[in-house]
Amino acid sequence: MESEILADVMAYLGDEVAESDKPVLLILVNRAIRKVCTKRYPFGYSDDEKTKAVEKYRDTIFEAAVYYWAKQGADGESSHSENSISRTYNSEGDIFFDVVPMVKVM
């Protein structure tokens, strides 16, 4: 599943990325998967639950990976201005807003 999302991210970014960027993009995709799984299953998750979360929140994972790529070099910034160019970044939490946490009864 990660390889499919990676291929989609590379296709989306197009000329902005090269084959040499693949390892970094895979790190970003896996980071997004961990974020989704951690939010979905706050008390830990199995491989089966991870697979279900990745299938359900594939678009969220894709969006987060693209967000992480675009924000490289600006970690920790919420906005940036330079030479009359201004950028404002969305909150990372906004990306994962639709991920609904699951609870377990003990």
N, C-alpha and C positions, 0 to 999 in steps of 0.2 A: 504494500500500500504506500509506503514512504517513497518508493521509486516512482510511482505514478504521480504523486503530488509533486515530487522534485521535477519530473518532466514537464508538468503543467506550469510550474513556476518559471522554469527555464524558457519555455515557449512564450509565456506572458512577458517576461523581461526582454526577450528578443536579443537585439544587438548590444544591449547593456551588459550582457554576461557572455563569458567564453567557457569552453570546456574545462579550463583550469579553475573556474569558479565553482565547479560542481561540489567539491568537498565542503566548501564554506556553505553553500546553499543547503546541502544535506544536514549540516549542523543546525542551520536555522529551521529547517522543516522538523527535525527531531526536537528542537527546543519548543516549537509550537505544539507538537504532539504532547510533550510532557506537560506543558501549561494546560492544555485542554483536559488531559487525563487527571491532573492534580485538582483542577477545579471541579470536574465531573465526579471524581471519587476522592474526596478530601481525606479519607482515612485509609488510603491505599487501594491498589487495583491489581487485578490479575491480567494475564496476557489476553484472555477472552474479553474482559471488560475493556482493555486497551483497544482491541480490534473493533469492538462495537462503537467505542467513542470516536475512533478515527473515521469509521464509515459514516456515522451520524453527523460529525462536525468537520467533514472534509473541507468545505468552503471556508470555515473559520480558520482552519490550519493553513490553508493556502493564503488567505488574507494576512494572517500573522507573519508567515514567512516573507511575503513581499514587504510588509511593514518593517520587519527586522532588517531586510536588505537595504531598504530606502533610508533607514535611520542610522546606518553604520557611520561611525565618526561623529555622531551627534547624540551618543548615549547620555541619558540624564538631562537632555535639553527638552524644554517644552516649546521653545521658540528660538529663532535665530535670525539675526539681521546682519547683512554685510553688503556694502556697496549698493545701497538702496534696493536690495533684494531681501524680502522678509519671508520667513517660513514659520508656520505654526503647525506643530504635530498634534495629532489626536492622542489621547491617553491610551496606553496599551490595554487598560481595562475595558475600554469601549469595544475592542475587538472581541473579547471573550464574554461580552454581556449576555449573549444568548445561550451560553453553556449552563445547563441546569444541573446543580449538584444532586447527587444521589446519596441517600442515607441508608444505613443498614440497621436493622433492629437486632439488638443483642439479647 
